[in-house]
Amino acid sequence: MSGEKVLVVDDVEIVFSAFKEELGEFGYEVDTALSGEMAVEKARAKKYDVIFIDMVMPGMDGIQTCRALKQITPDSKLIAMTGQIYSGLANKELEFVKAGGKVFYLYKPFQTGEILEATVKALSERS
């Protein structure tokens, strides 16, 4: 696959390089947003095939961002990711799914191939 558009939403910029390196190698176009609010602006301006959303961010958290993006771009696959494992994570992931997203268990730090695997899996679920 190539040419698919991916948006990565995270408040930590270093995460972006992992996505750009791994997906760029396979021809994906990767854009980034440092907040949920910025992701909403970008999704209004451009259609994304897959959107990776950090669960824990200041301002709009991952669930709020998922809800907003689902309204704007219902055909995009919205994938949760997190660097924080905590006791309430399963409940947060369930809320994310109820908001219209998917959970492919993409936890930071990423292992080689995980980002590509999650992206391919999300794209394979397109209608």
N, CA, C and O atoms as a MOPAC input file, in Angstrom:
PM7 MOZYME 1SCF
protein

 N      0.84400 1    -1.17200 1     0.00000 1
 C      0.00000 1     0.00000 1     0.00000 1
 C      0.88600 1     1.23100 1     0.00000 1
 O      1.98400 1     1.22600 1     0.55800 1
 N      0.40300 1     2.26700 1    -0.62200 1
 C      1.14900 1     3.51700 1    -0.56400 1
 C      0.20800 1     4.66500 1    -0.85400 1
 O     -0.82600 1     4.50400 1    -1.50300 1
 N      0.58800 1     5.82100 1    -0.35900 1
 C     -0.20700 1     7.00400 1    -0.58800 1
 C     -1.30400 1     7.22900 1     0.43500 1
 O     -1.91600 1     8.29700 1     0.44500 1
 N     -1.57300 1     6.25200 1     1.29900 1
 C     -2.58300 1     6.46400 1     2.32100 1
 C     -2.12100 1     7.55700 1     3.26700 1
 O     -0.92900 1     7.70200 1     3.53700 1
 N     -3.07200 1     8.31500 1     3.76000 1
 C     -2.77100 1     9.45500 1     4.62400 1
 C     -3.00400 1     9.07800 1     6.08600 1
 O     -4.05800 1     8.55900 1     6.45300 1
 N     -1.99200 1     9.35300 1     6.90900 1
 C     -2.02500 1     9.01900 1     8.32500 1
 C     -1.79400 1    10.30000 1     9.12300 1
 O     -0.91000 1    11.09500 1     8.80300 1
 N     -2.60000 1    10.48500 1    10.16200 1
 C     -2.41700 1    11.60100 1    11.08900 1
 C     -2.05000 1    11.01700 1    12.44800 1
 O     -2.69500 1    10.08600 1    12.92900 1
 N     -1.01400 1    11.56900 1    13.05800 1
 C     -0.57200 1    11.13500 1    14.38300 1
 C     -0.81700 1    12.28700 1    15.34900 1
 O     -0.30400 1    13.38900 1    15.15700 1
 N     -1.61000 1    12.02200 1    16.39600 1
 C     -1.97700 1    13.03900 1    17.37600 1
 C     -1.31900 1    12.68000 1    18.70300 1
 O     -1.66500 1    11.67700 1    19.32700 1
 N     -0.37200 1    13.50200 1    19.12500 1
 C      0.35300 1    13.24900 1    20.37400 1
 C      0.95500 1    14.55900 1    20.84700 1
 O      1.34000 1    15.40200 1    20.03600 1
 N      1.03500 1    14.72900 1    22.15400 1
 C      1.61900 1    15.95600 1    22.69500 1
 C      3.12800 1    15.84200 1    22.88600 1
 O      3.75500 1    16.76000 1    23.41400 1
 N      3.71400 1    14.72800 1    22.46400 1
 C      5.16200 1    14.51500 1    22.56400 1
 C      5.71300 1    14.35500 1    21.13700 1
 O      5.46300 1    13.35300 1    20.46700 1
 N      6.46000 1    15.35700 1    20.70000 1
 C      6.93700 1    15.38500 1    19.31200 1
 C      7.82000 1    14.21300 1    18.91900 1
 O      7.80500 1    13.80700 1    17.75700 1
 N      8.58500 1    13.65900 1    19.84600 1
 C      9.50800 1    12.57100 1    19.49700 1
 C      8.77000 1    11.35200 1    18.93300 1
 O      9.34500 1    10.56900 1    18.17700 1
 N      7.51600 1    11.19800 1    19.29800 1
 C      6.70300 1    10.08200 1    18.79400 1
 C      6.55000 1    10.18200 1    17.27800 1
 O      6.49900 1     9.16500 1    16.58500 1
 N      6.47800 1    11.40600 1    16.76800 1
 C      6.23600 1    11.60400 1    15.34000 1
 C      7.31600 1    10.97000 1    14.47100 1
 O      7.01500 1    10.42700 1    13.40800 1
 N      8.56200 1    11.03400 1    14.91100 1
 C      9.65200 1    10.50500 1    14.08500 1
 C      9.51500 1     9.00100 1    13.87200 1
 O      9.83200 1     8.49900 1    12.79400 1
 N      9.04700 1     8.28000 1    14.88300 1
 C      8.86400 1     6.83200 1    14.72100 1
 C      7.84400 1     6.53400 1    13.62700 1
 O      8.05000 1     5.63800 1    12.80800 1
 N      6.75300 1     7.27800 1    13.61400 1
 C      5.72500 1     7.07700 1    12.59200 1
 C      6.23400 1     7.46200 1    11.20800 1
 O      6.02700 1     6.73900 1    10.23400 1
 N      6.90300 1     8.61300 1    11.13500 1
 C      7.39600 1     9.08500 1     9.83600 1
 C      8.42900 1     8.12700 1     9.25900 1
 O      8.41800 1     7.84500 1     8.06100 1
 N      9.31700 1     7.63000 1    10.10300 1
 C     10.33800 1     6.69900 1     9.62700 1
 C      9.72400 1     5.38400 1     9.16700 1
 O      9.98600 1     4.92500 1     8.05600 1
 N      8.91100 1     4.78300 1    10.01900 1
 C      8.37900 1     3.45300 1     9.70300 1
 C      7.37300 1     3.49400 1     8.56600 1
 O      7.43700 1     2.65700 1     7.66500 1
 N      6.45000 1     4.43900 1     8.58100 1
 C      5.41700 1     4.47600 1     7.54400 1
 C      5.90400 1     5.14100 1     6.26800 1
 O      5.48600 1     4.76600 1     5.17300 1
 N      6.78200 1     6.12100 1     6.39900 1
 C      7.32700 1     6.79800 1     5.22300 1
 C      8.06800 1     5.84200 1     4.31200 1
 O      8.03100 1     5.97800 1     3.08900 1
 N      8.73400 1     4.88300 1     4.90900 1
 C      9.48000 1     3.87100 1     4.15400 1
 C      8.56500 1     3.07100 1     3.22500 1
 O      9.01200 1     2.54400 1     2.20600 1
 N      7.27900 1     2.98500 1     3.58400 1
 C      6.32700 1     2.20700 1     2.79900 1
 C      5.36900 1     3.08200 1     1.99600 1
 O      4.35500 1     2.59800 1     1.49300 1
 N      5.69100 1     4.36900 1     1.87600 1
 C      4.91700 1     5.24700 1     1.01300 1
 C      3.71300 1     5.91700 1     1.63600 1
 O      2.93000 1     6.55200 1     0.93000 1
 N      3.54600 1     5.79200 1     2.93900 1
 C      2.43600 1     6.48000 1     3.59900 1
 C      2.77900 1     7.96000 1     3.77100 1
 O      3.93900 1     8.31900 1     3.97300 1
 N      1.77000 1     8.80000 1     3.69100 1
 C      1.92600 1    10.22800 1     3.94300 1
 C      1.55200 1    10.47000 1     5.40400 1
 O      0.41400 1    10.21400 1     5.79700 1
 N      2.49200 1    10.95700 1     6.21000 1
 C      2.26800 1    11.11800 1     7.64700 1
 C      2.25400 1    12.59900 1     8.02500 1
 O      3.22600 1    13.32000 1     7.80100 1
 N      1.13500 1    13.03900 1     8.60200 1
 C      1.01000 1    14.37700 1     9.16300 1
 C      0.93500 1    14.24500 1    10.68500 1
 O      0.65500 1    13.16500 1    11.20600 1
 N      1.18600 1    15.33900 1    11.38700 1
 C      1.20600 1    15.29800 1    12.84100 1
 C      0.39300 1    16.43800 1    13.43600 1
 O      0.20300 1    17.48100 1    12.81100 1
 N     -0.08500 1    16.21700 1    14.66500 1
 C     -0.80400 1    17.24100 1    15.42400 1
 C     -0.40100 1    17.10100 1    16.88400 1
 O     -0.39300 1    15.99800 1    17.43000 1
 N     -0.06500 1    18.22300 1    17.51300 1
 C      0.38000 1    18.22400 1    18.90400 1
 C     -0.75900 1    18.25200 1    19.91800 1
 O     -0.51400 1    18.23500 1    21.12400 1
 N     -2.00000 1    18.29500 1    19.44200 1
 C     -3.14200 1    18.33600 1    20.35700 1
 C     -4.38500 1    17.82700 1    19.64200 1
 O     -4.41900 1    17.71800 1    18.41600 1
 N     -5.39600 1    17.52300 1    20.43000 1
 C     -6.67600 1    17.13700 1    19.84900 1
 C     -7.28400 1    18.26000 1    19.04800 1
 O     -7.86600 1    18.03700 1    17.98600 1
 N     -7.14800 1    19.46900 1    19.55900 1
 C     -7.68900 1    20.63100 1    18.85800 1
 C     -7.03200 1    20.80400 1    17.48900 1
 O     -7.71200 1    21.08400 1    16.50100 1
 N     -5.71400 1    20.63800 1    17.43200 1
 C     -4.99300 1    20.75300 1    16.16700 1
 C     -5.40800 1    19.62700 1    15.21100 1
 O     -5.51000 1    19.84300 1    14.00300 1
 N     -5.64400 1    18.43300 1    15.75000 1
 C     -6.07500 1    17.29400 1    14.92600 1
 C     -7.42300 1    17.58000 1    14.28200 1
 O     -7.63700 1    17.25900 1    13.11300 1
 N     -8.32200 1    18.17500 1    15.03400 1
 C     -9.64000 1    18.52300 1    14.50500 1
 C     -9.49500 1    19.50600 1    13.34900 1
 O    -10.15300 1    19.35100 1    12.32000 1
 N     -8.64100 1    20.51600 1    13.50600 1
 C     -8.40600 1    21.48000 1    12.42300 1
 C     -7.86500 1    20.78300 1    11.18100 1
 O     -8.32100 1    21.04100 1    10.06700 1
 N     -6.89100 1    19.90100 1    11.37900 1
 C     -6.28000 1    19.20900 1    10.23500 1
 C     -7.28800 1    18.29900 1     9.54600 1
 O     -7.30600 1    18.21400 1     8.31800 1
 N     -8.12900 1    17.61400 1    10.32500 1
 C     -9.11600 1    16.69500 1     9.74700 1
 C    -10.21000 1    17.44300 1     8.98500 1
 O    -10.83000 1    16.88800 1     8.07800 1
 N    -10.44000 1    18.67800 1     9.34700 1
 C    -11.40800 1    19.49000 1     8.59700 1
 C    -10.84200 1    19.88700 1     7.23700 1
 O    -11.59000 1    20.09700 1     6.28200 1
 N     -9.52100 1    19.98800 1     7.15700 1
 C     -8.86600 1    20.44700 1     5.93700 1
 C     -8.43100 1    19.30700 1     5.01400 1
 O     -8.22600 1    19.52200 1     3.81900 1
 N     -8.29100 1    18.10000 1     5.56000 1
 C     -7.72200 1    17.00000 1     4.77600 1
 C     -8.30800 1    15.67700 1     5.24800 1
 O     -8.55300 1    15.49400 1     6.44100 1
 N     -8.53200 1    14.76400 1     4.32700 1
 C     -9.06400 1    13.43400 1     4.66300 1
 C     -7.91200 1    12.50400 1     5.02000 1
 O     -6.92900 1    12.41000 1     4.28500 1
 N     -8.03800 1    11.82100 1     6.14900 1
 C     -7.03400 1    10.85400 1     6.58800 1
 C     -7.63800 1     9.46000 1     6.59400 1
 O     -8.79400 1     9.27000 1     6.97100 1
 N     -6.84100 1     8.49100 1     6.17300 1
 C     -7.28300 1     7.10600 1     6.18500 1
 C     -7.21700 1     6.52000 1     7.59400 1
 O     -8.11900 1     5.80000 1     8.02300 1
 N     -6.13300 1     6.84000 1     8.30900 1
 C     -5.91700 1     6.33900 1     9.66600 1
 C     -5.45000 1     7.49300 1    10.53600 1
 O     -4.61700 1     8.29800 1    10.12100 1
 N     -5.99500 1     7.56800 1    11.75900 1
 C     -5.57800 1     8.58700 1    12.71300 1
 C     -5.21300 1     7.89400 1    14.02100 1
 O     -6.05000 1     7.23400 1    14.63700 1
 N     -3.96400 1     8.04700 1    14.44000 1
 C     -3.49200 1     7.50600 1    15.71600 1
 C     -3.63100 1     8.60300 1    16.75900 1
 O     -3.17400 1     9.72600 1    16.54600 1
 N     -4.26300 1     8.28400 1    17.89100 1
 C     -4.56200 1     9.29000 1    18.90400 1
 C     -4.00100 1     8.84800 1    20.25300 1
 O     -4.32100 1     7.77000 1    20.75400 1
 N     -3.16000 1     9.70100 1    20.82500 1
 C     -2.65200 1     9.45000 1    22.17200 1
 C     -3.82100 1     9.57600 1    23.14600 1
 O     -4.63900 1    10.48700 1    23.02100 1
 N     -3.90100 1     8.67600 1    24.10500 1
 C     -5.00300 1     8.67900 1    25.06500 1
 C     -4.88000 1     9.80100 1    26.09000 1
 O     -5.88900 1    10.33900 1    26.54500 1
 N     -3.64300 1    10.15700 1    26.45800 1
 C     -3.43800 1    11.14200 1    27.52000 1
 C     -2.74300 1    12.37800 1    26.94900 1
 O     -1.55500 1    12.35500 1    26.62500 1
 N     -3.52100 1    13.46000 1    26.83700 1
 C     -2.98700 1    14.73300 1    26.34700 1
 C     -3.65400 1    15.85900 1    27.12700 1
 O     -4.78200 1    15.70600 1    27.59500 1
 N     -2.96600 1    16.98900 1    27.26900 1
 C     -3.62700 1    18.14400 1    27.87500 1
 C     -4.70100 1    18.67600 1    26.93100 1
 O     -4.65100 1    18.42300 1    25.72700 1
 N     -5.66600 1    19.40800 1    27.46900 1
 C     -6.76100 1    19.88900 1    26.62500 1
 C     -7.67700 1    18.71800 1    26.31100 1
 O     -8.11600 1    18.00500 1    27.21300 1
 N     -7.96000 1    18.52500 1    25.04000 1
 C     -8.78600 1    17.38200 1    24.63100 1
 C     -7.99000 1    16.10000 1    24.82700 1
 O     -6.89700 1    15.96000 1    24.27700 1
 N     -8.52200 1    15.16500 1    25.60400 1
 C     -7.83400 1    13.88500 1    25.75600 1
 C     -8.15800 1    12.99600 1    24.55700 1
 O     -8.85600 1    13.42500 1    23.63900 1
 N     -7.66200 1    11.77900 1    24.56100 1
 C     -7.85100 1    10.88200 1    23.43100 1
 C     -9.30600 1    10.55800 1    23.13500 1
 O     -9.69800 1    10.46400 1    21.97200 1
 N    -10.10600 1    10.38800 1    24.17700 1
 C    -11.51600 1    10.05100 1    23.97700 1
 C    -12.27000 1    11.24100 1    23.38500 1
 O    -13.05600 1    11.07200 1    22.45200 1
 N    -12.04100 1    12.43600 1    23.91300 1
 C    -12.68800 1    13.63000 1    23.36900 1
 C    -12.26100 1    13.86300 1    21.91500 1
 O    -13.07400 1    14.23200 1    21.06800 1
 N    -10.98200 1    13.64100 1    21.64800 1
 C    -10.46900 1    13.80800 1    20.28700 1
 C    -11.10700 1    12.79100 1    19.35300 1
 O    -11.48300 1    13.12500 1    18.23000 1
 N    -11.22900 1    11.55900 1    19.81000 1
 C    -11.86200 1    10.50600 1    19.01300 1
 C    -13.29800 1    10.88300 1    18.66100 1
 O    -13.71000 1    10.76500 1    17.50700 1
 N    -14.05300 1    11.33300 1    19.65200 1
 C    -15.45100 1    11.72800 1    19.41400 1
 C    -15.54300 1    12.84100 1    18.37200 1
 O    -16.34900 1    12.77200 1    17.44400 1
 N    -14.71000 1    13.86100 1    18.53600 1
 C    -14.74500 1    14.99400 1    17.60600 1
 C    -14.35800 1    14.56600 1    16.19500 1
 O    -14.99200 1    14.97400 1    15.22200 1
 N    -13.32100 1    13.74500 1    16.08500 1
 C    -12.86100 1    13.31100 1    14.76300 1
 C    -13.87400 1    12.38400 1    14.09600 1
 O    -14.03800 1    12.42600 1    12.87700 1
 N    -14.54600 1    11.55900 1    14.87000 1
 C    -15.54200 1    10.64000 1    14.30800 1
 C    -16.66600 1    11.43000 1    13.64700 1
 O    -17.21900 1    11.00000 1    12.63500 1
 N    -17.00500 1    12.58700 1    14.22000 1
 C    -18.04200 1    13.44000 1    13.63300 1
 C    -17.57700 1    14.07600 1    12.32200 1
 O    -18.35400 1    14.20500 1    11.37600 1
 N    -16.31500 1    14.46700 1    12.27800 1
 C    -15.76200 1    15.17200 1    11.11800 1
 C    -15.41300 1    14.21700 1     9.98900 1
 O    -15.67100 1    14.50300 1     8.82000 1
 N    -14.82900 1    13.08900 1    10.34200 1
 C    -14.30500 1    12.15800 1     9.34500 1
 C    -14.68600 1    10.72600 1     9.71800 1
 O    -13.83400 1     9.95100 1    10.15200 1
 N    -15.97000 1    10.36900 1     9.55000 1
 C    -16.45800 1     9.06600 1    10.00700 1
 C    -15.81500 1     7.85900 1     9.31900 1
 O    -15.86000 1     6.75000 1     9.85200 1
 N    -15.22800 1     8.06000 1     8.16200 1
 C    -14.61100 1     6.93200 1     7.45800 1
 C    -13.17200 1     6.66400 1     7.86700 1
 O    -12.62000 1     5.61300 1     7.54100 1
 N    -12.55800 1     7.60500 1     8.58000 1
 C    -11.17900 1     7.40000 1     9.04300 1
 C    -11.16200 1     6.34200 1    10.14400 1
 O    -12.08800 1     6.25300 1    10.95100 1
 N    -10.11100 1     5.55400 1    10.16500 1
 C     -9.91600 1     4.58300 1    11.24800 1
 C     -9.15700 1     5.28800 1    12.36000 1
 O     -8.05300 1     5.78800 1    12.14400 1
 N     -9.74200 1     5.32800 1    13.54400 1
 C     -9.17100 1     6.03500 1    14.68700 1
 C     -8.59300 1     5.00900 1    15.65300 1
 O     -9.31100 1     4.15100 1    16.16700 1
 N     -7.28900 1     5.10600 1    15.89500 1
 C     -6.56800 1     4.10300 1    16.68400 1
 C     -5.99600 1     4.74100 1    17.94800 1
 O     -5.34500 1     5.78400 1    17.88400 1
 N     -6.24000 1     4.11200 1    19.09300 1
 C     -5.71200 1     4.58200 1    20.37000 1
 C     -4.27500 1     4.13200 1    20.54600 1
 O     -3.88900 1     3.04400 1    20.11800 1
 N     -3.48800 1     4.99000 1    21.18700 1
 C     -2.13100 1     4.61500 1    21.59400 1
 C     -1.85100 1     5.29200 1    22.93100 1
 O     -2.43900 1     6.32600 1    23.24600 1
 N     -0.96900 1     4.71500 1    23.69900 1
 C     -0.64600 1     5.29900 1    24.99700 1
 C      0.74500 1     4.89500 1    25.45600 1
 O      1.27300 1     3.85300 1    25.06700 1
 N      1.31300 1     5.73200 1    26.27900 1
 C      2.59700 1     5.43400 1    26.89600 1
 C      2.42200 1     5.21100 1    28.38500 1
 O      3.38900 1     4.96100 1    29.10400 1
 N      1.18100 1     5.30400 1    28.84400 1
 C      0.90600 1     5.16600 1    30.26900 1
 C      0.00700 1     3.96500 1    30.52100 1
 O     -1.14000 1     3.93100 1    30.07800 1
 N      0.53100 1     2.99400 1    31.22700 1
 C     -0.25800 1     1.83000 1    31.61300 1
 C     -0.70400 1     2.06200 1    33.05200 1
 O      0.13200 1     2.26200 1    33.93300 1
 N     -1.99000 1     2.03800 1    33.29500 1
 C     -2.51800 1     2.28600 1    34.63100 1
 C     -3.77700 1     1.45100 1    34.83400 1
 O     -4.30900 1     0.88200 1    33.88100 1
 N     -4.24700 1     1.38000 1    36.06400 1
 C     -5.34000 1     0.46800 1    36.41500 1
 C     -6.63900 1     0.76900 1    35.66700 1
 O     -7.40100 1    -0.15700 1    35.39100 1
 N     -6.91600 1     2.01200 1    35.33400 1
 C     -8.15300 1     2.34700 1    34.64200 1
 C     -8.05600 1     2.33300 1    33.12900 1
 O     -8.99200 1     2.74800 1    32.44500 1
 N     -6.94000 1     1.86300 1    32.59700 1
 C     -6.72300 1     1.91600 1    31.15100 1
 C     -7.76700 1     1.11700 1    30.37400 1
 O     -8.23800 1     1.57100 1    29.33100 1
 N     -8.13000 1    -0.05100 1    30.86300 1
 C     -9.12100 1    -0.87200 1    30.15300 1
 C    -10.44000 1    -0.11800 1    30.00700 1
 O    -11.08000 1    -0.18300 1    28.95800 1
 N    -10.84800 1     0.59600 1    31.05600 1
 C    -12.08200 1     1.38100 1    30.97600 1
 C    -11.95200 1     2.51900 1    29.98300 1
 O    -12.89300 1     2.80500 1    29.24300 1
 N    -10.79200 1     3.17900 1    29.95500 1
 C    -10.55800 1     4.26400 1    29.00300 1
 C    -10.57300 1     3.73000 1    27.57000 1
 O    -11.11500 1     4.36900 1    26.66800 1
 N     -9.98000 1     2.56700 1    27.37200 1
 C     -9.98000 1     1.97400 1    26.03400 1
 C    -11.40400 1     1.64000 1    25.59900 1
 O    -11.74900 1     1.82100 1    24.43100 1
 N    -12.23000 1     1.15700 1    26.51700 1
 C    -13.62200 1     0.85900 1    26.20300 1
 C    -14.36600 1     2.14600 1    25.82400 1
 O    -15.15800 1     2.15000 1    24.88200 1
 N    -14.11400 1     3.22400 1    26.54700 1
 C    -14.71600 1     4.52100 1    26.20500 1
 C    -14.28500 1     4.97000 1    24.81600 1
 O    -15.08900 1     5.51300 1    24.05800 1
 N    -13.01700 1     4.74400 1    24.48200 1
 C    -12.48400 1     5.11900 1    23.17200 1
 C    -13.22900 1     4.35200 1    22.07100 1
 O    -13.59500 1     4.92900 1    21.04700 1
 N    -13.44500 1     3.07100 1    22.28500 1
 C    -14.17100 1     2.24200 1    21.31000 1
 C    -15.61200 1     2.73600 1    21.18100 1
 O    -16.13600 1     2.83600 1    20.07200 1
 N    -16.25000 1     3.04400 1    22.30400 1
 C    -17.62600 1     3.55800 1    22.25800 1
 C    -17.69600 1     4.89400 1    21.52500 1
 O    -18.72900 1     5.22900 1    20.94500 1
 N    -16.60600 1     5.65600 1    21.54600 1
 C    -16.55500 1     6.94300 1    20.84000 1
 C    -16.31200 1     6.76300 1    19.34600 1
 O    -16.33600 1     7.73600 1    18.59200 1
 N    -16.07800 1     5.52500 1    18.91400 1
 C    -15.90600 1     5.26300 1    17.48200 1
 C    -14.51700 1     4.84900 1    17.07400 1
 O    -14.24400 1     4.70500 1    15.88200 1
 N    -13.62500 1     4.65200 1    18.03500 1
 C    -12.25300 1     4.28300 1    17.71800 1
 C    -11.99500 1     2.79700 1    17.83500 1
 O    -12.89000 1     2.01100 1    18.14400 1
 N    -10.76500 1     2.43700 1    17.58400 1
 C    -10.29900 1     1.04800 1    17.69400 1
 C     -9.10700 1     1.02200 1    18.63600 1
 O     -8.37600 1     2.00400 1    18.77000 1
 N     -8.92800 1    -0.11000 1    19.27900 1
 C     -7.76800 1    -0.28900 1    20.15000 1
 C     -6.99500 1    -1.49100 1    19.61700 1
 O     -7.47200 1    -2.62500 1    19.66900 1
 N     -5.80100 1    -1.22700 1    19.10600 1
 C     -4.94200 1    -2.29600 1    18.60200 1
 C     -3.74400 1    -2.50100 1    19.52100 1
 O     -2.73000 1    -3.06900 1    19.11700 1
 N     -3.86900 1    -2.03200 1    20.76100 1
 C     -2.82500 1    -2.22700 1    21.76400 1
 C     -1.46700 1    -1.72900 1    21.28100 1
 O     -0.48000 1    -2.46300 1    21.26600 1
 N     -1.45200 1    -0.47000 1    20.89200 1
 C     -0.23100 1     0.19100 1    20.45300 1
 C      0.28100 1     1.01900 1    21.62600 1
 O     -0.19100 1     2.12600 1    21.88600 1
 N      1.25700 1     0.45200 1    22.32400 1
 C      1.79600 1     1.08500 1    23.52600 1
 C      3.21600 1     1.57000 1    23.27400 1
 O      4.02000 1     0.89800 1    22.62900 1
 N      3.50100 1     2.75800 1    23.80400 1
 C      4.84200 1     3.33200 1    23.68800 1
 C      5.72000 1     2.75000 1    24.78900 1
 O      5.21400 1     2.47800 1    25.87800 1
 N      6.98500 1     2.55200 1    24.55700 1
 C      7.69000 1     2.76200 1    23.29200 1
 C      7.35300 1     1.64400 1    22.29400 1
 O      7.15200 1     0.49300 1    22.68100 1
 N      7.29600 1     1.99700 1    21.03000 1
 C      6.89900 1     1.05800 1    19.99400 1
 C      8.04700 1     0.12000 1    19.63600 1
 O      9.21800 1     0.49900 1    19.66000 1
 N      7.68100 1    -1.09900 1    19.30800 1
 C      8.64600 1    -2.06300 1    18.80300 1
 C      8.69100 1    -1.93300 1    17.27700 1
 O      7.71200 1    -1.51000 1    16.66200 1
 N      9.79400 1    -2.28700 1    16.68300 1
 C      9.92700 1    -2.21700 1    15.23500 1
 C      8.81400 1    -3.03300 1    14.57500 1
 O      8.59900 1    -4.19700 1    14.91300 1
 N      8.12500 1    -2.41800 1    13.64900 1
 C      7.06300 1    -3.09100 1    12.90500 1
 C      5.66500 1    -2.89500 1    13.47800 1
 O      4.68100 1    -3.12400 1    12.77400 1
 N      5.55300 1    -2.48100 1    14.72700 1
 C      4.23200 1    -2.33800 1    15.35400 1
 C      3.37800 1    -1.25800 1    14.69500 1
 O      2.17900 1    -1.44500 1    14.49400 1
 N      3.99200 1    -0.14500 1    14.36700 1
 C      3.24000 1     0.95600 1    13.76300 1
 C      2.70400 1     0.52600 1    12.39300 1
 O      1.53300 1     0.74400 1    12.08400 1
 N      3.55200 1    -0.07500 1    11.59300 1
 C      3.12600 1    -0.55100 1    10.27500 1
 C      2.03200 1    -1.61100 1    10.42500 1
 O      1.03900 1    -1.58500 1     9.69800 1
 N      2.21100 1    -2.53000 1    11.35100 1
 C      1.22400 1    -3.59800 1    11.56300 1
 C     -0.13800 1    -3.01400 1    11.94200 1
 O     -1.16200 1    -3.44300 1    11.41100 1
 N     -0.15900 1    -2.04800 1    12.84800 1
 C     -1.42000 1    -1.42000 1    13.25900 1
 C     -2.05300 1    -0.66400 1    12.09800 1
 O     -3.27300 1    -0.68700 1    11.93300 1
 N     -1.23500 1     0.00200 1    11.29800 1
 C     -1.74200 1     0.75800 1    10.15200 1
 C     -2.35900 1    -0.18200 1     9.12300 1
 O     -3.46500 1     0.06400 1     8.64200 1
 N     -1.66000 1    -1.24300 1     8.78600 1
 C     -2.17300 1    -2.21600 1     7.80700 1
 C     -3.46000 1    -2.85900 1     8.31900 1
 O     -4.41100 1    -3.05100 1     7.56100 1
 N     -3.48100 1    -3.18700 1     9.59300 1
 C     -4.68900 1    -3.79100 1    10.18500 1
 C     -5.86300 1    -2.83300 1    10.08600 1
 O     -6.96300 1    -3.23900 1     9.71200 1
 N     -5.64300 1    -1.56500 1    10.41800 1
 C     -6.71800 1    -0.57700 1    10.34100 1
 C     -7.22200 1    -0.42300 1     8.90700 1
 O     -8.42900 1    -0.38400 1     8.66900 1
 N     -6.29800 1    -0.33700 1     7.96100 1
 C     -6.68800 1    -0.17300 1     6.56700 1
 C     -7.42200 1    -1.39500 1     6.02800 1
 O     -8.27100 1    -1.26200 1     5.14600 1
 N     -7.11400 1    -2.56600 1     6.53500 1
 C     -7.76600 1    -3.79200 1     6.06800 1
 C     -9.22000 1    -3.84400 1     6.53300 1
 O    -10.01000 1    -4.62400 1     6.00000 1
 N     -9.58100 1    -3.02400 1     7.51900 1
 C    -10.95400 1    -3.00400 1     8.02900 1
 C    -11.82400 1    -1.96600 1     7.33800 1
 O    -12.98900 1    -1.79300 1     7.69800 1
 N    -11.26700 1    -1.27100 1     6.34500 1
 C    -12.06700 1    -0.27900 1     5.61600 1
 C    -13.19800 1    -0.96400 1     4.87400 1
 O    -13.05800 1    -2.09200 1     4.40000 1
 N    -14.31900 1    -0.26800 1     4.77900 1
 C    -15.45700 1    -0.86000 1     4.05700 1
 C    -15.30300 1    -0.71300 1     2.57300 1
 O    -16.16800 1    -1.15400 1     1.81600 1

